[in-house]
Amino acid sequence: MTLRLKPLAMALGGLFAIMFAICFFWGFAIPADLLELHTNLMRMSFFGYTGLNFLSFIYGFIQSYIWGIITGLIFWRCYYHCEKWFR
C-alpha cells in the first residue's frame, strides 16, 4: 500500500486548522473566568496570539495549517521507515 505525502499533509493541515478555528470560536462561548485560561493557553501555543481578534485568528490558522503539514511529513517518513521492517 502506498501512502502519498501531499494528500496526507494537506488533510492533516486542514484538520489542524479546523480544530484551531473551533478552539478559537469556543473562546466566545465560555464564561469570563475561563476566558483568561483559554487566552493564556492559546498564547503559549501560537506565536503572535494576542486575544480574540481577527489578526490572532489569521496567525493561528496559518500556524495550525503549517504544523499539520509538518506532522504529515513526519508521519509519512515514519510510515515508510517502519514499513521496511515489516515486509
Summary of the structure (lengths in Angstrom):
residues: 87
radius of gyration: 16.5
end to end distance: 11.2
largest distance: 54.6
contacts: 229
relative contact order: 0.19
helix: 78%
strand: 0%
